[in-house]
Structure formats: C-alpha cells, structure tokens
Amino acid sequence: MLTQRLRPEDAPAYRDLMLEAYTAHPDAFTSSPSERQILPLAWWEDRLSTDTHANECVFGAFVASQLVGVAGLSFQTREKLCHKCTVFGMYVRPSHRGHQLGDGLLGTVLKAARQRRGVSLAQLTVTQGNRAAVALYERHGFVTYGVEPQAVTTPSGKVTKLHMWLPLRD
Ligand SMILES: CC(C)(COP(=O)(O)OP(=O)(O)OC[C@H]1O[C@@H](n2cnc3c(N)ncnc32)[C@H](O)[C@@H]1OP(=O)(O)O)[C@@H](O)C(=O)NCCC(=O)NCCS
C-alpha cells in the first residue's frame, strides 16, 4: 500500500471514488452524488492542486496502482481562523476496509496539518452512529465538542452530526 498526495492528474480516479462514496454512504457525507456529478473535471482537478498556496490537499491510498482510499484536509484562509483546518472526505473502498488504510490516511493528513505553519487544531464532523469512523477519529485523539441535531437531510431522514476537534500542538 502506498499513500501519497493526489495531483490534478488523479482527478478522474478521485472523482469516481467519491461518487461511489456518496452513493454507497448517503448518511456519512453531506455531498450528494447528483450535486457532485454535474461538476466539471476541472473542479476535481482544482481540489487536487499542489500549488504551494493551495487551501486543500487530498491524500490517497493506492493498492496495485488503484486508488482505494482517500482523506482530505482544508485550511482556513481568513486571518482570524487560519489556526484551524478541517478533515473531510474520508473514504476506503469496502473491499479494503479493516486493514488500517483509514488509519494510515488519517495519520498522513494529520502530519500534513502539523507541518502547516500556524495551524494548531483540526476539526471534523461525523454522523452519530458511524462507529467505524468515530472509533478511527477517537484513536487519533479527536474529542467530541458538540452535537448538532438534524444536521443533514439524507434519504433515510435527518441525521445528527458530532463535531470533533483535535489540538495539534501542546
Ligand atoms: C471509516 C472508514 C474510512 C475506516 O476505514 P478502514 O480502512 O476500514 O479503517 P481502519 O482499518 O484503519 O480502522 C477501522 C477500525 O474501525 C473498527 N471498526 C470497523 N467497523 C466498526 C464498527 N462497526 N464499530 C466499531 N469499530 C469498527 C475496526 O475494527 C478498526 O479498528 P481496529 O484497527 O482497532 O481493529 C471506512 O469504514 C469507510 O470508508 N466508511 C464509509 C465512509 C465513511 O463513513 N467515512 C467517514 C465519514 S466522516
């Protein structure tokens, strides 16, 4: 398994994987497949920009040269918020779950967060009841600081989101 930062040329595989994720797990993601599949490839390429001033980066786990897992990190740009970053879009294909790919991806994302100058905490949201994801985040030290009822409307109804955070420095 190889974990590396995705580049614009990975956009087609990234797009396919995320559309699979939004379709298979409508309760876990705020994005819907219909909302995302109409976006041009350039939108996905832009998200994978490796420009030094890029405000987002996405890491991918590759097995036999196939992209099978991803996790993203976005940095705040506003002056008073730029100490914060957000983990987003964590997904591992069902065929590759339970082999610590998610663990490795989250570790890589948090390492990148710690390397970013001025960033001192990470945040994320996760659907209440998503035990595998919550367990993964807690294992890396994330703590729930808020519970948002009726946060997202999904095909199965409104779901509650846990807001979690992790201080990145002492
Ligand atoms: C969450 C997800 C990324 C984890 O990926 P993964 O590669 O299987 O993760 P890992 O193998 O590193 O770790 C999974 C851990 O969760 C545990 N786990 C799996 N299913 C679980 C469950 N139902 N309840 C509690 N723990 C569970 C595993 O035992 C493992 O822990 P361990 O290493 O102590 O045994 C993956 O399940 C996934 O893509 N889920 C669907 C999308 C999703 O929910 N994304 C998160 C959005 S916030």
The ligand as an SDF file (V2000), in Angstrom:
LIG
                    3D

 48 50  0  0  0  0  0  0  0  0999 V2000
  -14.3700    4.9260    8.2910 C   0  0  0  0  0  0  0  0  0  0  0  0
  -13.5090    4.2070    7.2620 C   0  0  0  0  0  0  0  0  0  0  0  0
  -12.7910    5.2650    6.4400 C   0  0  0  0  0  0  0  0  0  0  0  0
  -12.4650    3.3660    8.0120 C   0  0  0  0  0  0  0  0  0  0  0  0
  -11.5910    2.8020    7.0350 O   0  0  0  0  0  0  0  0  0  0  0  0
  -10.7190    1.4820    7.3440 P   0  0  0  0  0  0  0  0  0  0  0  0
   -9.6080    1.4490    6.3610 O   0  0  0  0  0  0  0  0  0  0  0  0
  -11.5760    0.2850    7.4630 O   0  0  0  0  0  0  0  0  0  0  0  0
  -10.1330    1.8680    8.7660 O   0  0  0  0  0  0  0  0  0  0  0  0
   -9.0510    1.0790    9.6280 P   0  0  0  0  0  0  0  0  0  0  0  0
   -8.8680   -0.3100    9.0950 O   0  0  0  0  0  0  0  0  0  0  0  0
   -7.8520    1.9360    9.7540 O   0  0  0  0  0  0  0  0  0  0  0  0
   -9.7400    1.0450   11.0460 O   0  0  0  0  0  0  0  0  0  0  0  0
  -11.0370    0.6480   11.1770 C   0  0  0  0  0  0  0  0  0  0  0  0
  -11.2630    0.4490   12.6430 C   0  0  0  0  0  0  0  0  0  0  0  0
  -12.6380    0.5560   12.8670 O   0  0  0  0  0  0  0  0  0  0  0  0
  -13.0450   -0.6370   13.5050 C   0  0  0  0  0  0  0  0  0  0  0  0
  -14.3980   -0.8690   13.0800 N   0  0  0  0  0  0  0  0  0  0  0  0
  -14.8340   -1.3080   11.8920 C   0  0  0  0  0  0  0  0  0  0  0  0
  -16.1650   -1.3820   11.8920 N   0  0  0  0  0  0  0  0  0  0  0  0
  -16.5500   -0.9870   13.1340 C   0  0  0  0  0  0  0  0  0  0  0  0
  -17.7980   -0.8540   13.7870 C   0  0  0  0  0  0  0  0  0  0  0  0
  -18.9430   -1.1320   13.1550 N   0  0  0  0  0  0  0  0  0  0  0  0
  -17.8190   -0.4280   15.0460 N   0  0  0  0  0  0  0  0  0  0  0  0
  -16.6860   -0.0990   15.7160 C   0  0  0  0  0  0  0  0  0  0  0  0
  -15.4810   -0.2140   15.1490 N   0  0  0  0  0  0  0  0  0  0  0  0
  -15.4250   -0.6520   13.8780 C   0  0  0  0  0  0  0  0  0  0  0  0
  -12.0910   -1.6890   13.0620 C   0  0  0  0  0  0  0  0  0  0  0  0
  -12.1010   -2.7580   13.9710 O   0  0  0  0  0  0  0  0  0  0  0  0
  -10.8060   -0.9150   13.0830 C   0  0  0  0  0  0  0  0  0  0  0  0
  -10.3070   -0.8230   14.3940 O   0  0  0  0  0  0  0  0  0  0  0  0
   -9.0230   -1.6910   14.8580 P   0  0  0  0  0  0  0  0  0  0  0  0
   -7.8820   -1.2750   13.9780 O   0  0  0  0  0  0  0  0  0  0  0  0
   -8.8490   -1.2970   16.2870 O   0  0  0  0  0  0  0  0  0  0  0  0
   -9.4250   -3.1030   14.6460 O   0  0  0  0  0  0  0  0  0  0  0  0
  -14.3390    3.2470    6.3670 C   0  0  0  0  0  0  0  0  0  0  0  0
  -15.0850    2.3950    7.1900 O   0  0  0  0  0  0  0  0  0  0  0  0
  -15.2700    3.9520    5.4060 C   0  0  0  0  0  0  0  0  0  0  0  0
  -14.8740    4.3730    4.3070 O   0  0  0  0  0  0  0  0  0  0  0  0
  -16.5550    4.0860    5.7810 N   0  0  0  0  0  0  0  0  0  0  0  0
  -17.5850    4.6580    4.9020 C   0  0  0  0  0  0  0  0  0  0  0  0
  -17.3860    6.1510    4.6910 C   0  0  0  0  0  0  0  0  0  0  0  0
  -17.3510    6.8820    5.9930 C   0  0  0  0  0  0  0  0  0  0  0  0
  -18.1170    6.6200    6.9140 O   0  0  0  0  0  0  0  0  0  0  0  0
  -16.4480    7.8830    6.0610 N   0  0  0  0  0  0  0  0  0  0  0  0
  -16.2980    8.7330    7.2170 C   0  0  0  0  0  0  0  0  0  0  0  0
  -17.0530    9.9910    7.0020 C   0  0  0  0  0  0  0  0  0  0  0  0
  -16.9160   11.0760    8.4200 S   0  0  0  0  0  0  0  0  0  0  0  0
  1  2  1  0
  2  3  1  0
  2  4  1  0
  2 36  1  0
  4  5  1  0
  5  6  1  0
  6  7  2  0
  6  8  1  0
  6  9  1  0
  9 10  1  0
 10 11  2  0
 10 12  1  0
 10 13  1  0
 13 14  1  0
 14 15  1  0
 15 16  1  0
 15 30  1  0
 16 17  1  0
 17 18  1  0
 17 28  1  0
 18 19  1  0
 18 27  1  0
 19 20  2  0
 20 21  1  0
 21 22  1  0
 21 27  2  0
 22 23  1  0
 22 24  2  0
 24 25  1  0
 25 26  2  0
 26 27  1  0
 28 29  1  0
 28 30  1  0
 30 31  1  0
 31 32  1  0
 32 33  2  0
 32 34  1  0
 32 35  1  0
 36 37  1  0
 36 38  1  0
 38 39  2  0
 38 40  1  0
 40 41  1  0
 41 42  1  0
 42 43  1  0
 43 44  2  0
 43 45  1  0
 45 46  1  0
 46 47  1  0
 47 48  1  0
M  END
$$$$
